[in-house]
């Protein structure tokens, strides 16, 4: 806890220093430093860094042109997301219907967001530029050497090479992660759905209405709150069982294959690796057909009398076993099938870890009279958990978003009979991510899908931060040195 507080404090301290240094540069800088507030290249020009002055000036001009020629068309409409609907207007001169100059709410939202991001980046660079101009002034006053443009370029190939390498990944994160995430958050505060679909219709801001509806505050006519609770519970149950069953199963399978009495270790590993090599799309669809209501598994069960036995026992009420078409049955089968899919992968990870067990500790424990069970409990498992702990966290988060297994096994097979769930376009076997997918792809309910997306993000981020913080606490790594 103290470590987290220290990181937060350091962050705000760094932000405070950033703006404090900017204020100092503005107040104590010379004429050209102050002129950098308007002309970003002024400070560089004064210190004879002409190439850098031209480049930063070009950047400033491009941002201004972008703001005037492009952003000005969308940002002023950001508050309403458009007011002019798309209409066909009859033109007497041409005797034809012509489309009017209409607003597109989604384009307004998207390009306004892009403009805000561009301006935020420009603001950060503008402040940094003024601070750098002030630093050059101080260097000149001290008589220090000021790098030429080529010398600065050389630094990005040597001591600052990490900045060169990070430039492209950071740009990718901003374009493909941060902007879509911010867009998702903004959509959650609108009424963007099938009834408000651009360009034929406009959507607008609705505040916290969608969040209120999702968390059960929307009244009797809205059932998203009812569906959300059930889908969230199943998502967490699924993530917990699917993670730990494959994790423990993989470790036990690795122990079994690597046991000294087992013959043909390479053969067994190869056979289990086939499960990993075959894409889930290929393997899960046949499995879905095998366990469908009229599949081969149900045929075998009927022939051996298992179906009649279960019906007589009151466990089923149909002429088949609803492996993937009934609540309860489907939940259990999905977890069992996932064990078959996931255990081999965990087996390979566990095998790599077990091959690097601290042999000196194990030998010492044997000399002290420890049994194999005690060695497994006090040395092997703590070591495996320590090494694979981060992977276990990522597996849990991955299973919260495990789209393939749920969707491929239940799509076109499972139909809910719960009308409250059906009204919210949800099913008992849905995870939050599959519910989100169908809300967008099948029902075009982007507003509620965006809210669910935010919930998934918060859930995964909170669990990841808490879990990794607890794992990195202390100095347990020294125990295995």
N, C-alpha and C positions, 0 to 999 in steps of 0.2 A: 504493500500500500504506500509506504514511504517512497519507494522507488518510483511509483507512478506519479506521485505528487511532485517529486523532483523533476521528472521529465516535463510535466505540465508547466511547472514554474520556469524551467529553462526555456521552454517554447515562448511563453509570454515575455520573458526577459529579452529574448532575441528579437521578437517583434518590436518591443519598446525601444531597444537600441537602434534598430533599423530606422525608425522614424525620428529618434533623437538625433542621430547622425545627420539625417536629412535637414532637420531644423538648424543644426549647427552650420552645415554647408551653406544654407541660404543666408543666414545671418552674418557669417564671417567671410564668406567668399567674396572675391573681387567682382568687378563689373562683368567679366566674361562668365564667371560661375553663375551670377544672377541672370545673365542673358540666356544661359542654358535652360532656364525655365520656359523660355519662348522658342529659342532656336537651340535644339539639342546638341548641335555640333559646335556651338560657340566655344566651349571650354577646350575641346580638342584642337580647334583652329588656332586658338591663342597659343597653345603649347606645340604648334607645328606638327600635329598629328593629322595631316590633311586628309589622308585616305579614310581614316576612321571618322573624321568629321563629315566627309561626303556620304559615307555609308549610313551613319546614324541619321543624317538629314534626309536621305532617301527614305529610310524607314519611317520617319516622322511624317513625311509628305504622303507616303502610301496610306498610313493610318488615317490621315486627314481626308484624303480622297475617298477611302473606303467609307468613312463616317458620313461624308456629304453626299456621295453618289449612290451608296447602297444602304447603309444602316438607317439613314433618314427616312427611307421608304417603309420601314418596319417598326423601329423602336417607338415612334410616336403612337402607334396603334397597340402597343403592348398592354396598356391598361384595359382595353376593351376586347382585344384579340379580333378586331374587325367589326364593322357595322353594316357594310354593304354586301348583301347576299347576291349570289349568282342568279342572273335572270336573262332571258332571251327577249331583247327589245326590238320591236319592228321598226325598220328604217324605211320611211316612205321613198327616199331617194333611190335606194337600191332594190326596194320591194322584197327585202329579205330580213329574216330574224338575225340579229347580231347580239353576241354576248357582251354584256356591260363590263365595265371595269370594276370587277368585284374583289372582295377581300378573301384571303385564304387563311383561316385561323391557325392552321398548323404551320404554314410558312412564316407567319408573323411570329409565332412562338419560337420556332427553331432559329430563324435568322436574328431575332432579337437576342436570344441566348448566345448565339455565336458572337454577336456584336459586344455583349457584356464581357464575354471571355477575352475577346481581342482588346477591349479597353482596359480590362484588369491587367493583362500582360503588358500593355503599353504603359499603364500607370507604374507598375513595378520597375520597368526598364527606365522610365522617365526619372523616377526617384533615384535609382541606382546611377543613372547617368550624371545627375547633379552631384551626387556624392563622389563619383569618380573624378569629375572636373575639379572638385575641391581638393581631393587627394593629389592631383597633378599640380595644383597651385602650391600646396605645401611641399611637395617634392622639389619644385622649382626654387622655392624660397630656401630650402636646405642645400641647394646645389647638387641634388642627386640626379643621376642619369634617368631620362625619360625615354622609354622604349619607342623605337620606330614601329611602323605597322608590321613589317616583316619580323621584327623581334617579338612582337606580340603573337604573331602567327606561330613562330617557333615554340613559344611557351605552350601552345595548345597541342603541340606534337611531343612535348617532353613533360615538364612538371605538371601541367594542367591537362594532360591527355585524358584523364578520367572525365573531364567536362566534355571533351570531344566525343567520347564513347557514349556518354549519357544523353547527349543532345537528341539523338533519334528516338531512343526509348521513351524519354520524357515527353517528346512531341506526340508519340503514339499513344501514351497514356492519356494525355490531354484530349486528343482528338477522338480516340476510340473508347475511352473509359469515362473520363470526367464529364465531357459534354453529354454523352448519352445518359449518364446517371443524373445529371442536373435536369435534362429534358424529362426524364421519367418522373422526377420529383415535381416538376412544374405541372405535368399532365395530371398528377394526382389531385391538383387543386382546381381542376376544370370539370366540365360536363361532357368530355369528349367520348362519345359512344356512337352506336349505330344510328341514333336519331339526330346526331349532330356531327355528321360526317362531311368534312371538306372534300371538294370545293362547293358541293351543292348546298351545304348547310354550314352555319357558323357554330362554334362552341365558345364558351366564355368562362370566366372565373366563378367558382362556387365556394371558395373558402374551404372550411374543414368538413363540408357536408359528406364527402366520400369517406373520410376517416370515421365520422360519426356513424354512418351506415354500416361500415365494416365491423365496428366494435359494438354493434347491437343497439345503437341509439336512434335508428331511423324509423321506428314505428312498426306496426304489425304488418304493413304492406311490403316491407323490405326484410328479406330473410338472410342477407349477407352475414349478419352477426351470428346467426345460428349456424350457418355453414362454416364460417371462419373458425369458430371454436373447435368443431369436429375435425376439420381438415388440419388445423394446427396440431391438435393432439395426435392424430395419426402420423403427421409428418415427424414429430419428435419421437414417437414410439418406433416408427420405421427406421429413423436415423440411428437410434440407440441400438436396436436389435441387429440391423444390417451391419453396423460397424463392428460390434463386439462379437457377433457370431462368426463373421469372416475372419476377424483378427485372432480370436482364440482358436478357431478351426484351422487357420493357416499355421499357427505355431505348433499345434498338436500334430498336424499332418507333416510338418517339417521334422519334428522330433521322430515321428514314426518312420519316415523315409530314411533319415540319417542314422537310425538305430543300427548298431553293429551287426545285428542278426538279420537285417533285411538285405536281401540279394537284389541285384539289378537296380541300384539307386538311380542311375542315369536314365534307365527306361521309364521308371515311375515319374521322374521329374518331367521327362519329355511328354508323357501322356497327359499330365496335368497342364503342361504349358500349351497344349492344343486349345484348351478352353480360352486362354488369353489371346492366342493368335487369331482365332475365329472372331470376327466382328459381332458385337451383341445383336446388331440388326439381323444377322444371319441366324444366330443360335436361338434368340428369344422368340422369334416368330414361329418356328416349328414347335417349340415348347408350348406356346400358346395354343396351337392347334391340337397338340397331344392332349392337353388338359381341358379343352373346350367341352361344352355340354354333350356334343356328339363325337368327341375325339376317341382316339384309340385307348386311352387310359380308362375312360368311362365304359368302353366296350368290354375291356378285360375285367373291370370291376363287376359289371353286370353278369358276365359269364361265370365268374367264380362265386357269385352270390353275395359279394360285399355290399352292393347297392341295396339289395333287399334287406340285408341285416341292418344297415344304417337306417333304412326307412322304418323298419319294425321297431328299432330302438328310439325312434322319434328324433333322430339327429338330422334327417332330411325329410322333405315333403314332396319331392319330385322323383321322377323315374330315372334320374341321373344324379351324380354327385356334383354339386355346383362349385367345382374347384376354383374357378375364376369369375363366377357370375353372381356370387352371393356374399354379403358382408360376413366377416368372420372367416369363412372358408378362403376367400380371396386374400385376406390379410395374411393368413398363415402361409398359404401357398407362395405368395410373393416373396416372403422372407426366406422360405425354404429354397426356392429357385435361385434367389440371390446368393445363398450360401454356395450353391453349385458354381455360380458364375464368379464369385469373389474370393473363395478360399484359395484357389491356385495362385492368384496374384500375391496374396498375403504369405503364402508358403514360400515363394521366391524371396520375398523381403526377409522373412524369418530365417531362411537358410543362410543368407548372407550374414546376418547378425550372429547366428549360432556358430558360424565358422570362425568368429573372432571373439569368442568368449574369453574372459581372463583366466587362462589355464592355471596360473599360479594360485589364484584364490580357490579355484575348484580343487586343486591338488591339496592345498592346505586344509580345506574343509574335510576332504576324505581322510587325511592323516589324523585329524581331530575326531574322527568317528562319525561324521555326518552321513546320514542316509541319502540315497538318490532323491527322495522326496524333499528332504530338507535343503539339499543343494539347489533343486529346482525352485523351491519357494523363496529362498533367501539370497540366492546369487543369480541364477539364470533369469528368472522372471523380472526382478528389479533391473537387471542389465538390459534385457530386451525392451522393457517399458521405457527406460531412459533413452535408448537409441532410437526407438520407433515412436516415441511420444509425439513429436511434431507431425509425423505421418499419420498417426491416429487422429489427431485434431483435424488435419486436412481431409481425412476420410469421412469423419463425421459431417463436416461442412459439405463435402461432395455428395454425401448421401441425402442431406437435406434438399439438395438440388439434383438428385438422381432422376433425371427425366426418362432415360431409356428403359429401365426395368419396368417402371410403373406404366408408362404409356404403351410400350410394345406388348406387354402382357394383357392389358385390360381394354385397349382401344377396340371397339366393335364387338367386344365380348361382354363387358360389364355394362348394365343399364340400371341406374338407381330407381328404386320404387318410392323413395322418400321425396315427397312433393316439395317440401321446404328446401331440400338440397337442389332439386331440379330447378326450382325457381331462381336459384343463384348460380345455375350452370355448373354445379359441383356434383361430385360423386363421393361415396364413402371411401373409395380407394385412392382418391386424388391426393397428391402432395400439393403444397402451395405452388410449386413451380409448374406442375401439370395443369392445375386449376388456372393459373395465370396464362399458360399457353392457350388453352381452349377459350378463355375469355377474349383473347385477342384474335386468334385465328378462326374461330367458329362463330363467335357472338359479337365481335368488334366492340367489346366493352372496355375500351382503353383506360378509362378513368379508374375503374375498380382494379384492373390489372396493374396499373401503376401503383396504387396504394398497396396491393399485395407484394409487388416488387420491392417497395420500400421496407415492408415488414420483413421480407426474406433477407434483405441486405442488413438491416439492424440486427436481426437474429444471428446471422452468420458472423457479422463483425463483432458483436458482443461476446459470443462464445469463443471466437478465435483469440480476441485480446485477453480475456480472462484466463483461458487455458494456457496460452503461451506465457503469460505473466507468471502463472503458478509454476510452470515447468522450468523457467529460467531463474526462479528464485533460489538463492543459496548457492552452494559450491559443490553440488553432487557430482560434477564431472571429475573432481579430484579423487573421488572414491575409487574410480576405475583406472586411474593413471598408474 
